[in-house]
Amino acid sequence: MIKITVKNLTGEKIMRNLKKILESRYLNIREYYGLALKLTEKIFKENRIWIFYFLVLAFAASVDDVFTLPVGLKNTEWIISMSLVLILSVSYILFYRKVVYKIEGKEKSEIKKVFFKAVIWGIVEVSAINLYTNDYFKNKIPDIIPFLAGIMCVVIYFSFLYFKVLYISRNIRLKDTIEYSFYLGKGNRMRMFFPLFLSEILFLQIYLWLDFLLKASVENKILILLGAFILTVFQTIFKILNVALEDVIYLNVEYMDRKKMSNIEDVRGQQ
């Protein structure tokens, strides 16, 4: 039986023992946050190229809010902005797999195998965001449609909280992914939802406060650009932490399900 002492684990110890910790028992929210923070620290130390890549992409996407192109180039501006957001979304979904494979001690994450799946996810995610933020759609589509679509998205999201990590980290068919993610969610929805909800609320509070402090009261473009960069750094740190948190919770629930199935098989074998 592994004794969980998350606060005492540092450096290589956390990576060597993380999988064993997640396999030992269902963890509590405090332990999830503790492991996610230590894993995030490890990610930043060992994946500097990825982190730099995320920062550059996110900053390039945020510059759109600082510098406005002439009216005639609005469509070009929109295409560039959406392309950057799509690339960033695809990159992050691939990073979920990389982190899972790191936790499981696998040398290669085989990103090429799931690149197409990540692109599909990115398109769906960006399209959903665009439906609510694009002025063209706001003017052309009745208000009731985004409202109903929002309710549907919430219902689907809450029913398949484990879908995203499973979808990108396991090489299984879409039908099996949907069925297994729904199965994992039974009795475990709040285990995933509550920690993510709390972290999102905290992020929004800090982000909006920083946004007001760094941008709203400043008129100088250079200072606004500096503020945008600071916000990008904060946003990237939070996103990596969220990836780590989701992966940790997902693997804990999956490992516990495997353990339960193994125990059932052992009992059947003894009969």
MARMIDO-364284 format. One record per residue (C-alpha): residue number from 1; x, y, z. Coordinates in nm, 4 decimals, decimal comma. Last residue first. Layout:
% residues N
@nr: NUM&u: X&v: Y&w: Z $
...
% end
This chain:
% residues 271
@nr: 271&u: -1,5216&v: -1,9303&w: -0,7884 $
@nr: 270&u: -1,1620&v: -1,8130&w: -0,7452 $
@nr: 269&u: -1,1372&v: -1,6813&w: -1,1010 $
@nr: 268&u: -1,4547&v: -1,4805&w: -1,0561 $
@nr: 267&u: -1,3059&v: -1,3120&w: -0,7493 $
@nr: 266&u: -0,9834&v: -1,2340&w: -0,9377 $
@nr: 265&u: -1,1819&v: -1,0946&w: -1,2324 $
@nr: 264&u: -1,3759&v: -0,8660&w: -0,9968 $
@nr: 263&u: -1,0506&v: -0,7478&w: -0,8381 $
@nr: 262&u: -0,9061&v: -0,6695&w: -1,1818 $
@nr: 261&u: -1,2182&v: -0,4749&w: -1,2779 $
@nr: 260&u: -1,1917&v: -0,2678&w: -0,9593 $
@nr: 259&u: -0,8217&v: -0,2010&w: -1,0181 $
@nr: 258&u: -0,8909&v: -0,0988&w: -1,3773 $
@nr: 257&u: -1,1585&v: 0,1408&w: -1,2522 $
@nr: 256&u: -0,9174&v: 0,2832&w: -0,9953 $
@nr: 255&u: -0,6579&v: 0,3323&w: -1,2683 $
@nr: 254&u: -0,9088&v: 0,5184&w: -1,4847 $
@nr: 253&u: -1,0180&v: 0,7447&w: -1,1973 $
@nr: 252&u: -0,6591&v: 0,8318&w: -1,0995 $
@nr: 251&u: -0,5624&v: 0,8742&w: -1,4649 $
@nr: 250&u: -0,8428&v: 1,1242&w: -1,5260 $
@nr: 249&u: -0,7701&v: 1,3247&w: -1,2106 $
@nr: 248&u: -0,3980&v: 1,3556&w: -1,2890 $
@nr: 247&u: -0,4593&v: 1,4355&w: -1,6560 $
@nr: 246&u: -0,7148&v: 1,7046&w: -1,5739 $
@nr: 245&u: -0,4846&v: 1,8667&w: -1,3167 $
@nr: 244&u: -0,1777&v: 1,8579&w: -1,5429 $
@nr: 243&u: -0,3697&v: 2,0141&w: -1,8323 $
@nr: 242&u: -0,5125&v: 2,2743&w: -1,5927 $
@nr: 241&u: -0,1651&v: 2,3616&w: -1,4658 $
@nr: 240&u: -0,0477&v: 2,4006&w: -1,8260 $
@nr: 239&u: -0,3423&v: 2,6328&w: -1,8924 $
@nr: 238&u: -0,2749&v: 2,8384&w: -1,5785 $
@nr: 237&u: 0,0903&v: 2,8911&w: -1,6654 $
@nr: 236&u: -0,0072&v: 2,9866&w: -2,0213 $
@nr: 235&u: -0,2697&v: 3,2380&w: -1,9044 $
@nr: 234&u: -0,0240&v: 3,4015&w: -1,6637 $
@nr: 233&u: 0,2394&v: 3,4339&w: -1,9366 $
@nr: 232&u: -0,0200&v: 3,5673&w: -2,1813 $
@nr: 231&u: -0,1428&v: 3,8238&w: -1,9278 $
@nr: 230&u: 0,2148&v: 3,9473&w: -1,8846 $
@nr: 229&u: 0,2499&v: 3,9676&w: -2,2644 $
@nr: 228&u: -0,0748&v: 4,1641&w: -2,2990 $
@nr: 227&u: 0,0458&v: 4,4071&w: -2,0326 $
@nr: 226&u: 0,3687&v: 4,4601&w: -2,2253 $
@nr: 225&u: 0,1633&v: 4,5265&w: -2,5380 $
@nr: 224&u: -0,0514&v: 4,7752&w: -2,3449 $
@nr: 223&u: 0,2696&v: 4,9417&w: -2,2266 $
@nr: 222&u: 0,3914&v: 4,9673&w: -2,5852 $
@nr: 221&u: 0,0534&v: 5,0955&w: -2,7048 $
@nr: 220&u: 0,0437&v: 5,3782&w: -2,4476 $
@nr: 219&u: -0,3158&v: 5,4300&w: -2,3328 $
@nr: 218&u: -0,3032&v: 5,2590&w: -1,9935 $
@nr: 217&u: -0,5878&v: 5,2307&w: -1,7399 $
@nr: 216&u: -0,7667&v: 4,9417&w: -1,9094 $
@nr: 215&u: -0,4550&v: 4,7444&w: -1,9961 $
@nr: 214&u: -0,2434&v: 4,6322&w: -1,7000 $
@nr: 213&u: -0,4762&v: 4,6791&w: -1,4027 $
@nr: 212&u: -0,7972&v: 4,5883&w: -1,5833 $
@nr: 211&u: -0,6448&v: 4,2811&w: -1,7441 $
@nr: 210&u: -0,4766&v: 4,1842&w: -1,4180 $
@nr: 209&u: -0,8107&v: 4,1938&w: -1,2333 $
@nr: 208&u: -0,9838&v: 4,0068&w: -1,5140 $
@nr: 207&u: -0,7117&v: 3,7404&w: -1,5125 $
@nr: 206&u: -0,7090&v: 3,7015&w: -1,1325 $
@nr: 205&u: -1,0850&v: 3,6517&w: -1,1067 $
@nr: 204&u: -1,1020&v: 3,4398&w: -1,4215 $
@nr: 203&u: -0,8219&v: 3,2107&w: -1,3024 $
@nr: 202&u: -0,9777&v: 3,1605&w: -0,9589 $
@nr: 201&u: -1,3118&v: 3,0712&w: -1,1167 $
@nr: 200&u: -1,1397&v: 2,8323&w: -1,3600 $
@nr: 199&u: -0,9449&v: 2,6656&w: -1,0762 $
@nr: 198&u: -1,2630&v: 2,6128&w: -0,8747 $
@nr: 197&u: -1,4492&v: 2,4675&w: -1,1737 $
@nr: 196&u: -1,1613&v: 2,2335&w: -1,2581 $
@nr: 195&u: -1,1478&v: 2,0995&w: -0,9007 $
@nr: 194&u: -1,5306&v: 2,0590&w: -0,8914 $
@nr: 193&u: -1,5811&v: 1,8998&w: -1,2327 $
@nr: 192&u: -1,3390&v: 1,6072&w: -1,2192 $
@nr: 191&u: -1,4371&v: 1,4479&w: -0,8872 $
@nr: 190&u: -1,7845&v: 1,5938&w: -0,9337 $
@nr: 189&u: -1,8380&v: 1,3621&w: -1,2309 $
@nr: 188&u: -1,7042&v: 1,0494&w: -1,0599 $
@nr: 187&u: -2,0157&v: 0,8519&w: -0,9676 $
@nr: 186&u: -2,0777&v: 0,7626&w: -1,3307 $
@nr: 185&u: -1,8231&v: 0,9678&w: -1,5255 $
@nr: 184&u: -1,6054&v: 0,6662&w: -1,5995 $
@nr: 183&u: -1,8974&v: 0,5045&w: -1,7861 $
@nr: 182&u: -1,9602&v: 0,8157&w: -1,9953 $
@nr: 181&u: -1,5900&v: 0,8250&w: -2,0860 $
@nr: 180&u: -1,6028&v: 0,4522&w: -2,1677 $
@nr: 179&u: -1,9005&v: 0,4795&w: -2,4020 $
@nr: 178&u: -1,7775&v: 0,7895&w: -2,5849 $
@nr: 177&u: -1,4239&v: 0,6534&w: -2,6233 $
@nr: 176&u: -1,5537&v: 0,3155&w: -2,7401 $
@nr: 175&u: -1,7566&v: 0,4825&w: -3,0164 $
@nr: 174&u: -1,4594&v: 0,7045&w: -3,1089 $
@nr: 173&u: -1,2309&v: 0,4032&w: -3,1483 $
@nr: 172&u: -0,9334&v: 0,3496&w: -2,9181 $
@nr: 171&u: -0,5735&v: 0,4704&w: -2,9104 $
@nr: 170&u: -0,5812&v: 0,6304&w: -2,5666 $
@nr: 169&u: -0,4456&v: 0,9747&w: -2,4772 $
@nr: 168&u: -0,6457&v: 1,2034&w: -2,7078 $
@nr: 167&u: -1,0018&v: 1,0812&w: -2,6587 $
@nr: 166&u: -0,9434&v: 0,9694&w: -2,2986 $
@nr: 165&u: -0,8208&v: 1,3163&w: -2,1997 $
@nr: 164&u: -1,1118&v: 1,4857&w: -2,3766 $
@nr: 163&u: -1,3875&v: 1,2403&w: -2,2777 $
@nr: 162&u: -1,3495&v: 1,2407&w: -1,8997 $
@nr: 161&u: -1,6069&v: 1,5131&w: -1,8373 $
@nr: 160&u: -1,8534&v: 1,3431&w: -2,0726 $
@nr: 159&u: -2,1954&v: 1,4005&w: -1,9167 $
@nr: 158&u: -2,1027&v: 1,7437&w: -1,7792 $
@nr: 157&u: -1,9693&v: 1,8543&w: -2,1176 $
@nr: 156&u: -2,2741&v: 1,7223&w: -2,3041 $
@nr: 155&u: -2,5154&v: 1,9019&w: -2,0702 $
@nr: 154&u: -2,3108&v: 2,2239&w: -2,0797 $
@nr: 153&u: -2,2828&v: 2,2096&w: -2,4595 $
@nr: 152&u: -2,6597&v: 2,1593&w: -2,4949 $
@nr: 151&u: -2,7294&v: 2,4576&w: -2,2701 $
@nr: 150&u: -2,4912&v: 2,6704&w: -2,4760 $
@nr: 149&u: -2,6473&v: 2,5576&w: -2,8037 $
@nr: 148&u: -2,9872&v: 2,6577&w: -2,6663 $
@nr: 147&u: -2,8565&v: 3,0049&w: -2,5793 $
@nr: 146&u: -2,6607&v: 3,0365&w: -2,9042 $
@nr: 145&u: -2,9848&v: 2,9541&w: -3,0927 $
@nr: 144&u: -3,2185&v: 3,1740&w: -2,8834 $
@nr: 143&u: -3,0300&v: 3,4898&w: -2,9749 $
@nr: 142&u: -3,1290&v: 3,4561&w: -3,3412 $
@nr: 141&u: -2,8266&v: 3,4158&w: -3,5721 $
@nr: 140&u: -2,7216&v: 3,6846&w: -3,8194 $
@nr: 139&u: -2,6145&v: 3,9643&w: -3,5847 $
@nr: 138&u: -2,4297&v: 3,7491&w: -3,3296 $
@nr: 137&u: -2,2830&v: 3,5392&w: -3,6102 $
@nr: 136&u: -2,1251&v: 3,8464&w: -3,7688 $
@nr: 135&u: -2,0110&v: 3,9855&w: -3,4322 $
@nr: 134&u: -1,8002&v: 3,6759&w: -3,3578 $
@nr: 133&u: -1,7709&v: 3,5973&w: -2,9861 $
@nr: 132&u: -2,0396&v: 3,3377&w: -2,9105 $
@nr: 131&u: -2,0281&v: 3,1261&w: -3,2260 $
@nr: 130&u: -1,6515&v: 3,1770&w: -3,2435 $
@nr: 129&u: -1,6010&v: 2,9922&w: -2,9164 $
@nr: 128&u: -1,7993&v: 2,6914&w: -3,0411 $
@nr: 127&u: -1,6129&v: 2,6947&w: -3,3726 $
@nr: 126&u: -1,2793&v: 2,7086&w: -3,1880 $
@nr: 125&u: -1,3639&v: 2,3994&w: -2,9820 $
@nr: 124&u: -1,5034&v: 2,1978&w: -3,2734 $
@nr: 123&u: -1,2064&v: 2,2869&w: -3,4954 $
@nr: 122&u: -0,9589&v: 2,2026&w: -3,2178 $
@nr: 121&u: -1,1200&v: 1,8644&w: -3,1510 $
@nr: 120&u: -1,1002&v: 1,7754&w: -3,5203 $
@nr: 119&u: -0,7363&v: 1,8907&w: -3,5316 $
@nr: 118&u: -0,6538&v: 1,6805&w: -3,2242 $
@nr: 117&u: -0,8047&v: 1,3690&w: -3,3826 $
@nr: 116&u: -0,5944&v: 1,4322&w: -3,6956 $
@nr: 115&u: -0,2799&v: 1,4618&w: -3,4827 $
@nr: 114&u: -0,3516&v: 1,1389&w: -3,2954 $
@nr: 113&u: -0,0968&v: 0,9051&w: -3,4533 $
@nr: 112&u: 0,1553&v: 1,1868&w: -3,5099 $
@nr: 111&u: 0,1716&v: 1,2498&w: -3,1346 $
@nr: 110&u: 0,3365&v: 0,9142&w: -3,0681 $
@nr: 109&u: 0,3954&v: 0,9990&w: -2,6968 $
@nr: 108&u: 0,7381&v: 0,8354&w: -2,7011 $
@nr: 107&u: 0,9310&v: 0,7301&w: -2,3902 $
@nr: 106&u: 0,6401&v: 0,5984&w: -2,1859 $
@nr: 105&u: 0,6802&v: 0,6462&w: -1,8114 $
@nr: 104&u: 0,3078&v: 0,6569&w: -1,7368 $
@nr: 103&u: 0,3279&v: 1,0158&w: -1,6108 $
@nr: 102&u: 0,5176&v: 1,1214&w: -1,9243 $
@nr: 101&u: 0,2630&v: 0,9456&w: -2,1462 $
@nr: 100&u: -0,0168&v: 1,1383&w: -1,9763 $
@nr: 99&u: 0,1773&v: 1,4656&w: -2,0174 $
@nr: 98&u: 0,2363&v: 1,4089&w: -2,3904 $
@nr: 97&u: -0,1266&v: 1,3138&w: -2,4430 $
@nr: 96&u: -0,2564&v: 1,6350&w: -2,2849 $
@nr: 95&u: 0,0034&v: 1,8231&w: -2,4919 $
@nr: 94&u: -0,1740&v: 1,7129&w: -2,8085 $
@nr: 93&u: -0,4882&v: 1,8927&w: -2,6854 $
@nr: 92&u: -0,2755&v: 2,1997&w: -2,6157 $
@nr: 91&u: -0,1269&v: 2,2066&w: -2,9643 $
@nr: 90&u: -0,4667&v: 2,1696&w: -3,1326 $
@nr: 89&u: -0,6051&v: 2,4641&w: -2,9326 $
@nr: 88&u: -0,3010&v: 2,6803&w: -3,0092 $
@nr: 87&u: -0,3226&v: 2,6016&w: -3,3809 $
@nr: 86&u: -0,6944&v: 2,6859&w: -3,3771 $
@nr: 85&u: -0,6372&v: 3,0143&w: -3,1891 $
@nr: 84&u: -0,3670&v: 3,1120&w: -3,4382 $
@nr: 83&u: -0,5906&v: 3,0277&w: -3,7340 $
@nr: 82&u: -0,8827&v: 3,2177&w: -3,5792 $
@nr: 81&u: -0,6712&v: 3,5334&w: -3,5423 $
@nr: 80&u: -0,5251&v: 3,5096&w: -3,8917 $
@nr: 79&u: -0,8684&v: 3,4541&w: -4,0493 $
@nr: 78&u: -1,0243&v: 3,7382&w: -3,8465 $
@nr: 77&u: -0,7481&v: 3,9837&w: -3,9393 $
@nr: 76&u: -0,7812&v: 3,8901&w: -4,3055 $
@nr: 75&u: -1,1564&v: 3,9482&w: -4,2867 $
@nr: 74&u: -1,1028&v: 4,2853&w: -4,1188 $
@nr: 73&u: -0,8502&v: 4,3972&w: -4,3786 $
@nr: 72&u: -1,0694&v: 4,6546&w: -4,5503 $
@nr: 71&u: -1,1664&v: 4,8046&w: -4,2139 $
@nr: 70&u: -0,8033&v: 4,8863&w: -4,1303 $
@nr: 69&u: -0,6252&v: 4,6577&w: -3,8797 $
@nr: 68&u: -0,6676&v: 4,6929&w: -3,5028 $
@nr: 67&u: -0,3593&v: 4,6519&w: -3,2830 $
@nr: 66&u: -0,4092&v: 4,5538&w: -2,9188 $
@nr: 65&u: -0,6823&v: 4,2901&w: -2,9365 $
@nr: 64&u: -0,5132&v: 4,1127&w: -3,2286 $
@nr: 63&u: -0,1938&v: 4,1052&w: -3,0221 $
@nr: 62&u: -0,3612&v: 3,8337&w: -2,8124 $
@nr: 61&u: -0,3232&v: 3,5681&w: -3,0837 $
@nr: 60&u: 0,0482&v: 3,6428&w: -3,1231 $
@nr: 59&u: 0,0879&v: 3,6244&w: -2,7448 $
@nr: 58&u: -0,0833&v: 3,2858&w: -2,7299 $
@nr: 57&u: 0,1297&v: 3,1476&w: -3,0128 $
@nr: 56&u: 0,4573&v: 3,2796&w: -2,8699 $
@nr: 55&u: 0,3783&v: 3,1614&w: -2,5163 $
@nr: 54&u: 0,2712&v: 2,8138&w: -2,6301 $
@nr: 53&u: 0,5930&v: 2,7708&w: -2,8331 $
@nr: 52&u: 0,8054&v: 2,8895&w: -2,5395 $
@nr: 51&u: 0,6316&v: 2,6350&w: -2,3164 $
@nr: 50&u: 0,6837&v: 2,3567&w: -2,5724 $
@nr: 49&u: 1,0529&v: 2,4442&w: -2,6071 $
@nr: 48&u: 1,0923&v: 2,4623&w: -2,2297 $
@nr: 47&u: 0,9519&v: 2,1145&w: -2,1735 $
@nr: 46&u: 1,1626&v: 1,9727&w: -1,8877 $
@nr: 45&u: 1,1603&v: 2,2493&w: -1,6265 $
@nr: 44&u: 0,8125&v: 2,3805&w: -1,7055 $
@nr: 43&u: 0,6688&v: 2,0285&w: -1,7027 $
@nr: 42&u: 0,8286&v: 1,9504&w: -1,3660 $
@nr: 41&u: 0,6707&v: 2,2575&w: -1,2072 $
@nr: 40&u: 0,3380&v: 2,1592&w: -1,3604 $
@nr: 39&u: 0,3727&v: 1,8083&w: -1,2135 $
@nr: 38&u: 0,4346&v: 1,9564&w: -0,8692 $
@nr: 37&u: 0,1287&v: 2,1794&w: -0,9016 $
@nr: 36&u: -0,0877&v: 1,8956&w: -1,0377 $
@nr: 35&u: 0,0196&v: 1,6631&w: -0,7554 $
@nr: 34&u: -0,0755&v: 1,9153&w: -0,4879 $
@nr: 33&u: -0,4000&v: 2,0102&w: -0,6611 $
@nr: 32&u: -0,5081&v: 1,6469&w: -0,6860 $
@nr: 31&u: -0,4000&v: 1,5845&w: -0,3262 $
@nr: 30&u: -0,6184&v: 1,8688&w: -0,2009 $
@nr: 29&u: -0,9114&v: 1,7451&w: -0,4088 $
@nr: 28&u: -0,8987&v: 1,3975&w: -0,2578 $
@nr: 27&u: -0,7324&v: 1,0893&w: -0,4035 $
@nr: 26&u: -0,8991&v: 0,7622&w: -0,4963 $
@nr: 25&u: -0,6563&v: 0,4846&w: -0,4117 $
@nr: 24&u: -0,3114&v: 0,3411&w: -0,4909 $
@nr: 23&u: -0,3017&v: 0,3718&w: -0,8710 $
@nr: 22&u: -0,2576&v: 0,7510&w: -0,8732 $
@nr: 21&u: 0,0227&v: 0,7241&w: -0,6172 $
@nr: 20&u: 0,1934&v: 0,4486&w: -0,8156 $
@nr: 19&u: 0,1772&v: 0,6629&w: -1,1315 $
@nr: 18&u: 0,3246&v: 0,9603&w: -0,9462 $
@nr: 17&u: 0,6073&v: 0,7640&w: -0,7831 $
@nr: 16&u: 0,8894&v: 0,8090&w: -1,0296 $
@nr: 15&u: 0,7676&v: 1,1521&w: -1,1412 $
@nr: 14&u: 0,7301&v: 1,2860&w: -0,7865 $
@nr: 13&u: 1,0630&v: 1,1401&w: -0,6796 $
@nr: 12&u: 1,2475&v: 1,3008&w: -0,9715 $
@nr: 11&u: 1,2025&v: 1,6482&w: -0,8290 $
@nr: 10&u: 1,0117&v: 1,6691&w: -0,5021 $
@nr: 9&u: 0,7741&v: 1,4577&w: -0,2956 $
@nr: 8&u: 0,7222&v: 1,5596&w: 0,0664 $
@nr: 7&u: 0,3995&v: 1,7503&w: 0,0015 $
@nr: 6&u: 0,2494&v: 1,4540&w: -0,1810 $
@nr: 5&u: 0,2800&v: 1,2108&w: 0,1074 $
@nr: 4&u: 0,0448&v: 0,9347&w: -0,0018 $
@nr: 3&u: 0,1355&v: 0,6023&w: 0,1595 $
@nr: 2&u: 0,1459&v: 0,3355&w: -0,1047 $
@nr: 1&u: 0,0000&v: 0,0000&w: 0,0000 $
% end
